[in-house]
Amino acid sequence: MAEEKGLARARAVYRNRRHRAEELKAAGKKVIGYLCAYPPLEMMTALDIVPFRLLGDINEPISKADSCLPSVVCPFIRSTLDLGLKQRYEFLDGVVMAHSCDVAEKTAHIWNIYLKPDYFHFIDTPHTAGPSAVAQHRGLLAAFGKTLEELAGKKITTRSLKEAIKLHNRQRALVRQLYSFRKPDPPLISGVETLQVMVALMSLPVTEGNELLEEVINEVSRRQDSPPQKKARLLVWGSILDNTSLIEMMEGLDASLVMDDTCVGSRFFWPDVELTEDPLDGLARRYLVDVKCPRTFRQTNDGGKTKDYRADLEARFGYLKEYARDWNVQGVVLQSLRYCDIHGYEVPQVKDYLKGLGLPSIYIEHDYQQTAMAPLKTRIQAFLEILDRG
């Protein structure tokens, strides 16, 4: 049988994420797991270390993590820790985690205590995005680099780091090109297929991921079986979506998911790293300032001197206006995992901003489990009927 390529390859990796990582580990590569969007992948790539995104599993009942974390915290984090405790990530050489939220911060240290990885590093990422925070973040990344060098047994050079940045920026450019295939009506690639590609990229070395993207882009640009035209074009915003179930449900209700703002989609891949003279300067700014996650506090464009609510909303969510315009979005699904404070508290302001744009939206909250999808179907269906009536 010929080796799978393009969308078939992405689907295979999505369904068995660890297979390629285990092959690389057996071949002598070091594989480091990372949680959330904040550890800089370029620094691992510069040392020929394979970054592997830690995700949960909505089909796996949580049975071990509840002994370490209360049940009233983020179910995604609990699921990820649960898989770790069940030794599903035993192939990793270590983990790097960041202060994406308070639950993730506590979980990082619980992971270190209970799983005792050979390598562990925690980046205490600042929660503001001003110049002093960027300078602090640069120092934290420098410290991270030193521990990586000890693990790899060699130094990160300016040249190797710049080459790694170029590789990851190339991947981001390819992702943006792939997303452009969702602009036509009907889109040339579905939301389900897109998410499978994104998860696959987080499971492969960057060079293999770039090859996969090039295959997918070539396939999609030539395909004769693109998704059919549907009644509504949706954008989904919010907490992590690393499983296709919710998207399958929406696209099964005569809607096309044409754009997203989640950390396994555009939020993770959109901003490039600026190629600064000292690469750490560009990395510090990209991962702290340019990644648009509500875990980071952002002031209005005038530094907060003007008490203008709309200006504050525009400074925080203005990119959504561009998404809505360029992808011809007709409605927005705001979704948050239960107990995800950083997204839940943001919802009223996002809804206000979208209302100001004349964009209808619906907010849904769900658990990180397969059985949580069914009760949402009726609400999404009702929202789509409202959009259909105009």
C-alpha positions as CSV (number, residue, x, y, z in Angstrom):
1,M,0.0,0.0,0.0
2,A,1.3,3.4,-1.0
3,E,2.2,5.8,1.9
4,E,-0.7,8.1,2.7
5,K,-0.4,11.7,1.7
6,G,-2.2,14.9,2.1
7,L,-5.6,14.9,3.8
8,A,-5.4,11.1,4.3
9,R,-2.1,11.4,6.0
10,A,-3.4,14.2,8.3
11,R,-6.4,12.1,9.2
12,A,-4.1,9.1,10.1
13,V,-1.9,11.2,12.3
14,Y,-4.9,12.9,13.9
15,R,-6.3,9.4,14.8
16,N,-2.9,8.1,16.1
17,R,-0.9,11.1,17.2
18,R,1.8,9.3,19.1
19,H,2.8,6.8,16.4
20,R,5.3,9.1,14.5
21,A,6.6,10.5,17.8
22,E,7.4,7.0,19.0
23,E,9.2,6.2,15.7
24,L,11.3,9.3,16.1
25,K,12.1,8.4,19.7
26,A,13.1,4.9,18.7
27,A,15.4,6.4,16.0
28,G,17.2,8.4,18.7
29,K,15.4,11.8,18.6
30,K,14.5,13.6,21.8
31,V,10.7,14.4,22.0
32,I,9.5,17.1,24.4
33,G,5.8,17.5,25.3
34,Y,4.5,21.1,25.6
35,L,1.2,22.3,27.1
36,C,-0.7,25.2,25.6
37,A,0.5,27.7,23.0
38,Y,3.2,29.5,25.0
39,P,6.4,27.4,25.0
40,P,8.5,28.6,22.0
41,L,8.8,25.7,19.6
42,E,11.6,27.3,17.7
43,M,14.0,26.8,20.6
44,M,13.4,23.1,20.6
45,T,13.6,22.8,16.8
46,A,17.0,24.7,16.9
47,L,18.4,21.8,19.0
48,D,16.8,19.1,16.8
49,I,14.3,18.3,19.6
50,V,10.9,17.4,18.4
51,P,8.0,19.4,20.1
52,F,4.9,17.4,20.7
53,R,1.7,19.1,21.9
54,L,0.1,17.6,25.0
55,L,-3.7,17.2,24.4
56,G,-6.5,15.3,26.2
57,D,-8.9,12.7,24.9
58,I,-12.7,13.4,25.1
59,N,-13.4,9.7,24.6
60,E,-11.3,8.7,27.7
61,P,-13.1,8.8,31.1
62,I,-11.1,10.7,33.6
63,S,-10.3,8.3,36.4
64,K,-6.8,9.1,37.8
65,A,-6.5,12.9,37.6
66,D,-9.3,13.5,40.1
67,S,-6.9,12.3,42.8
68,C,-4.6,15.3,42.0
69,L,-7.1,18.0,40.7
70,P,-10.6,18.9,41.9
71,S,-13.4,18.1,39.5
72,V,-14.4,21.8,39.3
73,V,-11.4,22.9,37.2
74,C,-10.8,22.8,33.5
75,P,-11.8,19.4,32.1
76,F,-9.2,19.6,29.3
77,I,-6.3,20.1,31.8
78,R,-7.7,17.2,33.9
79,S,-7.9,15.0,30.8
80,T,-4.4,15.8,29.8
81,L,-3.0,15.0,33.3
82,D,-5.1,11.9,33.3
83,L,-3.5,10.6,30.2
84,G,-0.1,11.4,31.7
85,L,-0.9,9.5,34.8
86,K,-2.0,6.6,32.6
87,Q,1.4,6.6,31.0
88,R,0.0,7.6,27.5
89,Y,2.9,10.1,27.3
90,E,5.7,7.7,28.5
91,F,7.5,8.1,25.2
92,L,8.4,11.7,26.0
93,D,11.9,12.7,27.1
94,G,10.3,15.5,29.2
95,V,7.9,18.4,29.2
96,V,7.8,22.2,29.1
97,M,4.8,24.0,30.4
98,A,3.9,27.7,30.8
99,H,1.6,29.8,32.9
100,S,-1.2,29.9,30.5
101,C,-3.7,30.0,33.3
102,D,-3.7,29.3,37.0
103,V,-5.0,25.7,36.6
104,A,-2.3,25.0,34.0
105,E,0.4,26.5,36.3
106,K,-0.7,24.2,39.2
107,T,-1.0,21.2,36.9
108,A,2.6,21.8,35.6
109,H,4.0,21.3,39.1
110,I,1.6,18.4,39.8
111,W,2.9,16.7,36.6
112,N,6.5,17.2,37.8
113,I,5.8,15.7,41.2
114,Y,3.7,12.7,40.2
115,L,5.2,11.8,36.8
116,K,8.8,12.8,37.6
117,P,9.8,13.4,33.9
118,D,13.6,13.2,33.1
119,Y,13.3,16.8,31.9
120,F,10.9,19.5,33.2
121,H,10.8,23.2,32.7
122,F,8.2,25.8,33.6
123,I,8.0,29.2,32.0
124,D,6.2,31.6,34.3
125,T,4.8,33.6,31.3
126,P,3.7,37.2,32.3
127,H,0.0,38.1,32.1
128,T,0.5,41.6,30.7
129,A,2.0,42.6,27.4
130,G,3.8,45.9,28.1
131,P,7.5,46.6,27.4
132,S,8.6,45.5,30.9
133,A,6.7,42.2,30.6
134,V,8.3,41.5,27.2
135,A,11.7,42.1,28.7
136,Q,10.9,39.8,31.6
137,H,9.6,37.2,29.1
138,R,12.8,37.4,27.1
139,G,14.8,36.6,30.3
140,L,12.5,33.6,31.0
141,L,13.1,32.3,27.5
142,A,16.9,32.6,27.9
143,A,16.6,30.5,31.1
144,F,14.5,27.9,29.2
145,G,17.2,27.8,26.5
146,K,19.9,26.9,29.0
147,T,18.0,23.9,30.3
148,L,17.3,22.8,26.7
149,E,21.0,23.0,26.0
150,E,21.8,20.8,28.9
151,L,19.3,18.2,27.7
152,A,20.6,18.3,24.1
153,G,24.2,18.4,25.0
154,K,24.9,21.3,22.7
155,K,24.4,25.1,22.4
156,I,21.6,27.0,20.6
157,T,23.4,29.3,18.1
158,T,22.0,32.5,16.7
159,R,22.1,30.8,13.3
160,S,20.3,27.7,14.3
161,L,17.6,29.6,16.1
162,K,17.1,31.9,13.1
163,E,16.8,28.9,10.8
164,A,14.3,27.3,13.2
165,I,12.3,30.6,13.2
166,K,12.2,30.5,9.4
167,L,11.0,26.9,9.4
168,H,8.1,27.7,11.8
169,N,7.3,30.9,10.0
170,R,7.1,28.9,6.8
171,Q,4.6,26.6,8.5
172,R,2.5,29.5,9.6
173,A,2.5,30.9,6.1
174,L,1.3,27.6,4.8
175,V,-1.4,27.4,7.4
176,R,-2.7,30.8,6.4
177,Q,-2.7,29.7,2.8
178,L,-4.7,26.6,3.7
179,Y,-7.2,28.8,5.6
180,S,-7.6,30.9,2.5
181,F,-9.3,27.9,0.9
182,R,-12.2,28.4,3.3
183,K,-13.0,31.9,2.0
184,P,-14.9,30.7,-1.2
185,D,-18.6,29.7,-0.9
186,P,-18.6,26.7,-0.7
187,P,-15.2,26.4,1.0
188,L,-12.7,24.0,-0.6
189,I,-11.9,22.4,2.8
190,S,-14.1,21.6,5.7
191,G,-13.7,22.6,9.3
192,V,-13.3,19.0,10.3
193,E,-10.5,18.4,7.7
194,T,-8.8,21.7,8.8
195,L,-8.7,20.7,12.5
196,Q,-7.3,17.2,11.6
197,V,-4.5,19.0,9.8
198,M,-3.8,21.4,12.7
199,V,-3.6,18.5,15.2
200,A,-1.4,16.6,12.9
201,L,1.0,19.6,12.7
202,M,1.3,19.6,16.5
203,S,2.3,15.9,16.4
204,L,5.1,16.1,13.8
205,P,8.5,17.8,13.5
206,V,8.2,21.1,11.7
207,T,9.8,19.9,8.5
208,E,7.4,17.0,8.2
209,G,4.5,19.2,9.0
210,N,5.5,21.6,6.3
211,E,5.7,18.7,3.8
212,L,2.2,17.6,4.9
213,L,0.9,21.1,4.5
214,E,2.3,21.4,1.0
215,E,0.6,18.0,0.1
216,V,-2.7,19.1,1.5
217,I,-2.6,22.5,-0.2
218,N,-1.8,20.8,-3.5
219,E,-4.6,18.3,-3.0
220,V,-7.2,20.8,-1.9
221,S,-6.4,23.2,-4.8
222,R,-7.1,20.4,-7.3
223,R,-9.9,18.5,-5.5
224,Q,-13.2,17.7,-7.3
225,D,-15.0,16.6,-4.1
226,S,-14.9,19.8,-2.0
227,P,-17.6,20.3,0.7
228,P,-21.0,21.3,-0.6
229,Q,-22.5,24.8,-0.2
230,K,-24.4,25.2,3.1
231,K,-26.8,27.7,4.5
232,A,-24.6,29.4,7.2
233,R,-20.9,30.4,7.4
234,L,-19.7,30.2,11.0
235,L,-16.7,31.3,13.0
236,V,-16.0,29.5,16.3
237,W,-14.2,31.3,19.1
238,G,-13.0,30.2,22.6
239,S,-11.4,27.4,24.5
240,I,-9.3,24.7,23.0
241,L,-10.9,22.5,20.4
242,D,-8.7,19.5,19.6
243,N,-11.4,17.0,18.7
244,T,-13.6,17.2,15.6
245,S,-16.9,16.2,17.4
246,L,-18.3,19.7,17.9
247,I,-17.3,20.8,14.4
248,E,-18.8,17.6,12.9
249,M,-22.0,18.4,14.7
250,M,-22.2,22.0,13.4
251,E,-21.3,21.0,9.9
252,G,-23.9,18.3,10.0
253,L,-26.5,20.9,10.6
254,D,-26.0,22.6,7.2
255,A,-23.3,25.0,8.4
256,S,-19.8,25.6,7.2
257,L,-17.1,26.3,9.8
258,V,-15.0,28.7,7.8
259,M,-12.9,30.4,10.4
260,D,-11.8,29.9,14.0
261,D,-10.1,31.7,16.9
262,T,-8.9,28.8,19.1
263,C,-5.4,27.7,20.2
264,V,-5.4,24.7,17.9
265,G,-6.2,26.9,15.0
266,S,-5.6,30.5,13.8
267,R,-4.7,31.7,17.3
268,F,-1.7,29.4,17.5
269,F,-0.5,29.7,13.9
270,W,-1.4,33.2,12.7
271,P,1.4,35.5,14.1
272,D,4.9,35.1,12.7
273,V,8.1,35.6,14.7
274,E,9.9,38.8,13.6
275,L,13.5,38.0,12.6
276,T,15.3,40.3,15.0
277,E,19.1,40.6,15.4
278,D,18.8,38.7,18.7
279,P,16.2,36.0,18.0
280,L,15.0,35.9,21.6
281,D,13.6,39.5,21.2
282,G,11.3,38.4,18.4
283,L,10.3,35.2,20.2
284,A,9.5,37.0,23.4
285,R,7.2,39.5,21.6
286,R,5.5,36.9,19.4
287,Y,4.6,34.5,22.2
288,L,3.6,37.1,24.7
289,V,2.1,40.0,22.7
290,D,1.1,38.6,19.2
291,V,-0.7,35.4,20.3
292,K,-4.2,36.7,21.0
293,C,-5.4,34.7,24.0
294,P,-7.6,36.2,26.8
295,R,-5.1,34.9,29.4
296,T,-3.0,38.1,28.6
297,F,-4.3,41.5,29.7
298,R,-4.2,44.1,26.9
299,Q,-4.7,47.8,27.4
300,T,-6.4,50.1,24.9
301,N,-4.2,51.6,22.2
302,D,-3.6,54.8,24.2
303,G,-2.4,52.9,27.2
304,G,-5.7,53.1,29.1
305,K,-5.7,56.9,29.4
306,T,-9.2,57.1,27.7
307,K,-12.0,55.3,29.5
308,D,-13.6,54.3,26.2
309,Y,-15.4,50.9,26.3
310,R,-15.5,50.6,22.5
311,A,-11.9,51.5,22.1
312,D,-11.0,48.8,24.7
313,L,-13.1,46.2,22.8
314,E,-11.4,47.2,19.5
315,A,-8.0,46.9,21.0
316,R,-8.7,43.4,22.3
317,F,-10.9,41.9,19.6
318,G,-10.3,44.0,16.4
319,Y,-8.8,41.0,14.6
320,L,-12.2,39.3,14.7
321,K,-13.6,42.0,12.5
322,E,-11.0,41.1,9.9
323,Y,-11.8,37.4,10.2
324,A,-15.6,38.1,9.8
325,R,-15.0,40.3,6.7
326,D,-12.4,38.2,4.9
327,W,-14.2,34.8,5.5
328,N,-17.7,36.2,5.0
329,V,-18.8,35.1,8.4
330,Q,-22.6,35.1,9.1
331,G,-22.6,34.0,12.7
332,V,-20.2,33.3,15.6
333,V,-20.3,30.3,18.0
334,L,-18.6,31.4,21.3
335,Q,-17.7,28.2,23.1
336,S,-15.9,27.6,26.4
337,L,-15.0,24.6,28.4
338,R,-16.8,24.5,31.8
339,Y,-14.7,26.1,34.5
340,C,-12.5,27.9,31.9
341,D,-12.4,31.3,33.7
342,I,-10.1,33.1,31.2
343,H,-12.6,32.5,28.3
344,G,-15.8,32.5,30.4
345,Y,-15.1,36.0,31.8
346,E,-14.3,37.3,28.3
347,V,-17.6,36.2,26.7
348,P,-19.8,39.3,27.6
349,Q,-17.2,41.7,26.0
350,V,-16.8,39.5,22.9
351,K,-20.6,39.4,22.5
352,D,-20.8,43.1,22.8
353,Y,-18.0,43.6,20.2
354,L,-19.7,41.2,17.8
355,K,-23.1,42.9,18.4
356,G,-21.4,46.2,17.4
357,L,-20.4,44.6,14.1
358,G,-23.9,43.4,13.5
359,L,-22.8,39.7,13.9
360,P,-25.2,37.3,15.6
361,S,-23.5,35.0,18.2
362,I,-24.4,32.2,20.6
363,Y,-22.5,31.1,23.7
364,I,-22.2,27.5,24.6
365,E,-20.4,25.9,27.6
366,H,-19.5,22.2,27.6
367,D,-17.5,19.5,29.3
368,Y,-14.5,18.0,27.6
369,Q,-16.2,14.7,26.9
370,Q,-18.0,13.1,23.9
371,T,-21.3,12.8,25.8
372,A,-21.4,16.6,26.2
373,M,-21.9,17.2,22.4
374,A,-25.4,15.9,22.1
375,P,-27.2,18.4,24.3
376,L,-25.6,21.3,22.4
377,K,-27.1,20.2,19.1
378,T,-30.5,21.7,19.7
379,R,-29.1,25.1,20.7
380,I,-26.8,25.2,17.6
381,Q,-29.7,24.2,15.4
382,A,-31.9,26.9,16.8
383,F,-29.1,29.5,16.3
384,L,-28.8,28.4,12.6
385,E,-32.5,28.8,12.1
386,I,-32.3,32.4,13.4
387,L,-29.5,33.0,10.9
388,D,-31.5,31.5,8.1
389,R,-34.4,33.8,8.9
390,G,-32.0,36.7,8.6
